[in-house]
Every structure is written in C-alpha cells, then in structure tokens.
Amino acid sequence: MSEAITHSLRSPLTLLQQWRDRVDDARLREVLITGYTVDLGFLEKFAIPTARALGARITVLSDPGQAVHDPVDVRRAGVAYQHGHAVCSRAFHPKLVVLLGDQDVWLAVGSGNPTLSGWGYNHELWVTAYGTVDHGPQLIHDIADWLQDLPDTVGLASWIAKTTRHVAERMRPKKIDGRWSQVRAFGNLHEPLLNHLPTHAVDELRLAAPFYDPPARAATAIVTRMKPQAIRVAVQPSIAMFDGAALARAAAPVVDQTFTLLSAGPERVKGLRPTGVKRLVVAARAC
C-alpha cells in the first residue's frame, strides 16, 4: 500500500477493469454493489459480465421503487447475479462497491449510483481503499461492521442478508493498518451521522449541499455543532431542492461566507485541485 493518497477520476467500473487486468490472475469471489437508484440493464451490460468472468458471486442492493431501468430490459437478474431491495422507513442511500478475492479486498464508497449517470457521465466523488483479509485500513473495517449490522436495521431478503454478513466477515482485516486511521466510515444505523462530527470550533467548513433539504435543517445543525469561522457552500440550482433564504439563515452565524452556484455540466469541475486532507470522514447513510 502506498504511503501517499492519490487523486484520479474513476468509478467502480475502473476497479473491475483493474482486477481483470491483474498479472496474477487472482480470482474474484464476491462483488457487492449498493445504491439508491439502480439501472440493472446498465450493470448487465458493463459490470456483470466482467465480474462473472472473474468468477464472482454478484449481489446488487438498492432502494425499493428507485429503479431507472425498464424491467423488460433486465435479463440476468436471479440467474447471473442476485438483486435485492433494502426496505426502511425513508431511503436506502449508500453507494458502495466491495470486490473480495481470496486474499485481497478492494473497496469504493462514494456518491455515484450504479447507473449510467452515476458510474459514467456524472462527476462523482469516490474514496477507494485496498487491503487484504489479514491487513487493511480502518475504512475497510468500518464498512465491514456496517454491513454486518445492516440486516438488523434494514429489511432484507434472508439470502441477501446472509450474503452481506458473509462479505462483512471475510473482508474485515485481522490487523488494522494504522497509517490510515484518520480515514473513517460512519453510518446512521444506530445514531445520526451528525453525532460523529467534531464538536469543537473549526476554521473552515465546506458544504457541497444541500441536494434535498429546503428548510436547510442539516446545514443549520452542522453550523451549530461545528461553529466555523468561515463557511463555503456550493449548490446546484438545476438539480437540487433548497431554499436560498433558509440556507442563508443557516450560515448567518458565520462572518466569513461564500456561496457558489454550480452548473449541472462538466464545467463545474474546472479549476478544482486536490487539497491536503487532515481528516476524511466517509458517511454511509442507510435510512
């Protein structure tokens, strides 16, 4: 594992291709994909064949009623892979991919749904981690714990629940690589994500939000908890649902404010460069 964090544009399809192109011909045993919206037709065309050729059992888990495919186009569900729904009171929202071999564990957690847009056209944020069943980063351990607890909180078919727990047990590293201990994943299965954020005052708070929060309740709670000296808020008016006045009120306690409007197209990423990260928290929101 490299000592440096690298930045590149990729999607879970890239991870599959990297596994396929390995010189050691390592078998891929499990592929687990979760998302809010799902396009099984897209997965059957671009992901399922590669994963199947590598020998993997494939599990796709998504929110009920959020499919963007036409059922008539789905040909291989239940035959080449298993697809299930995660039923909860609100929305099943985590975007996660686990590639599990005999020894290696590859993980991607981010913002892209398993659709043509989420894994193809959109500019999504992914955090990827690599480890083995014997030695791996804390992030992989955190996701394993989350998957283990998932069937206790979210309604899953029995065979899907059995699979998620099997993957969790196999992927959890026996020894934690301390170099990446500050990169963590937290879920809201047992408590709100807000409880995991720092309570001390911070120098600067950057929010790429809200996507859907017209009253700006989340932004208000975060500002109240973290008491930033400066706040930078970026929103996408064309696809997000928010109230500008409510968002301004949420930021009102902060003297130094900047609001940026982002377009929905590729030009929104022009000029962006990776910056140093002291602590990275990955949120896995289930419901």
N, C-alpha and C positions, 0 to 999 in steps of 0.2 A: 504494500500500500504506500502510495506516495505521501511525502510529508506536506506537499503543497495542495491547496484547493485549486482546482482548475475550473474555468468557465468556458462553456461551449453551448451551442444550440443543439438540442437533441430531444428525442421523445422516446417512449418505451420501445418503439419500433427499432430505434438505433441500438438499444440494449440487446434485443433479439438478434439483430444482424451481427453484433459484436460476438455474441455467444456462438452463432452459426459459423463465424469465421475463425474461431479459435484453432490454433495449430495442434492442440492436444486432443481434439475430438471428444471433449467431455460431454457426457450425456446430460440432458436437461430433464429433470424428474417432475418438477411442478412449475406451473405458471399460474399465478393468481392475479386477477385484474379486478379492480373495483372502480366504480364511478357513479355519478349522479345520473346523467344521461348516458345511453349506450346505443351504439349502432352495430348490431350483430352482423349485418351484411358487410360493413367495413372490416370488422375483425376477421370474418371468414375469408375475406379476400387478401388482407395484408398481414395478419398476425397468426391466425390459427394454423395455416399450412406450414409456416416456418417452425412454430412450436411443436407441432405434431411430428414433423420430420426429425426433430431433435429428440423425440421420444417422450415428450412431456404429457402429463395429465393437465388439462387446462380447465380452470374454473373462472367464470365471469360472474360478478356480483354487482347488482345495480338497484336503483330505487324503483319501486313499482310504478308503472304508468309513465315513465320518463323515457321510453324507447323512441328513437328517432328513425328507426328502420320500418319498412313495410314488412309485416310478418310473412308475406308471400315470398320475400327475397331470402328468408332465413332457411337454409337447407341442412345445416350440420349440427344444430343445437341438439343436445341429448345423444348425439352419435360420436362426433369428433371432440366435443367438449361439453361441460355441464354449465348451465346458466341458471342462476337463482336470483330471487329478489330479497332485499333486506327491508323488512316491514317495521316501521317505527311511527311514532306519533306525528313527526314532522317530515324531515327529509333526510335521506341517506346520502351524504355528500362527499365522503373521502375519495380521492383519486390516488390509487396505489397500484403498483405492479411489483410482484415478487418473482424472481427467477431463482429456482432452487435446484442445485445439482447434487451429486453425491457428496461433494465437499464444499463447493462454492455457493455463496448467497449474494445475489445482486438485487438491489432494491432501488425503486424510483418512487418518490412521493411528491406530489405537486398539485397543479391547478388544472391539468388537462383531462377532460372526459375522454373515454375510449370511443371517439367518433372521428370522422374525417377532419372536422374543425379542430378538435382538442388535441389530436395527435398529428395533425398535418398542417393546416393553414394558420391557425392561431399562434401567436407568440405567448407561450405558456412558460411558467416557472417550474422547473423540476430540480429536486435535490436527489442525487444518486449516491449510493453507498455500496461498497464492496467489502466482503469478508468471507470467512469460511465458517463451517459449523463449529470449529474449535476456537476461532479467534476472530473477533469482529468489533465494529464500533458500537457505541452505546445506542445510536439511532436504530440499528437493526434489532437490538434487544428490546427497545421501546415498542417498535412495531410488532414484534412477536408477542409481547404482553398484551397489546391492544387487540390483536387477532384472537388470542386465547380467551379474552373476556367478551368479545363481540357477541357470541351466541347467547350470553346471559342477559343481554340488554336489548338486542335487536332480534326480531323474528326471522329465523332462517329455516329452510328445509333441513331435515335431520342429516341428510348426506352432505349438504353444503357446510353445515356446522362441523361435521366430523372432519371434512377436508380442511377448513380454516384452522382447526385446532391441530391437525397433523402438521400443516405447514408451519404453524407457530412453534410447535415443539422442535421441528427439525431445523428451523432457521435460527433459533436463539443461540448465539455463540456461548460456548462454555467459558470463555475468558474474554473480558472487555478490553479493547484497545483504548487505553487512557488518553491517547493523543487527541481524540475527537470527543472527549467527554462533555464539551460545551454544546455540541450539536445534538439536540434532543427532539423527540416527538412526543406530543401530548394529545390526548383525546378527551372527549367530553362524555364518555360513557358513565362516569361516576360523579363528576363535578364539572362546572363550567370552565371553558378554556380560559376565561378571564382570571381565574384563580391562580393560573400558572405564570402570569405576567408579573414583572417586578413591581413592588410597591414603593420603592424609593424614587425620588425625582430623577428624571433623565434629561440629558442635554437637548436631545432632538428626537422627535417622534415622526416617523414617515408612515403614512397610511395610503395604500392603494385601495381606496374604499369610498363609499360603500357600493356593493353591487346591488343589494336589495335591502334597504333599511331607510325608508322615507323619513321616519322620526329621528334618525341618527342616534338611536339608543346605544348601539355598540360604540360608536365614536365617542359619545359622551362618557360612557363608562370607562373607556380606555384612557381618555384625557384625565378624568377624575382620579384614576388609580395611579397613573404614571407621572402626572404633574410636569409635563415637558416645558422646557424653556423656549423651545422652538417647535413648530409643527409644520410639516409639508404634506399636503393632501393632494392626491391625483385621482380624478374621476373621469369616467367615460360617459358623457351625457347620452350618447346614441344607444347604449345597451344597458346602462344601469338605471335603477329606480331609486331616486333620492330627492330630498327637498333641500335646495340650496340654502334657504334661510335656516333650517334646522341644523344643517352641517356647520354653518357659520356660528350659530349659537353654541354648538358643541366645542368649537375651537376658541370661543370668546375668552376663556380664562388665560389663553396663551398670548403673550405680547407679540412674539415674532411668528407671523403666519404667512404661508404661501399656499395658494390653491392653483392647481394646474389642470386644464382640460385636455384630455387625451382623445384622439380620434380612434375609431374602431379599426383603422387600416394599419398596414405595416409601418407607416411613417412614424407611429407613436414610439418606436424604439430608437429612432435616430438620435445619436449623440449620447446614448446611455453607455456607461462604462462600469465594469465591476468595481466595487469599493471594498475596503477592508472590513471584515466582519469579526467582531469580538465574540458575539454570541448569536447563534441561529436557533430559532425555535420553529419546529415544523408542527403545524396543527392538523390533527386528523379528526375532523368533525363528523360524527356519525349521525346524530339527530339534532 
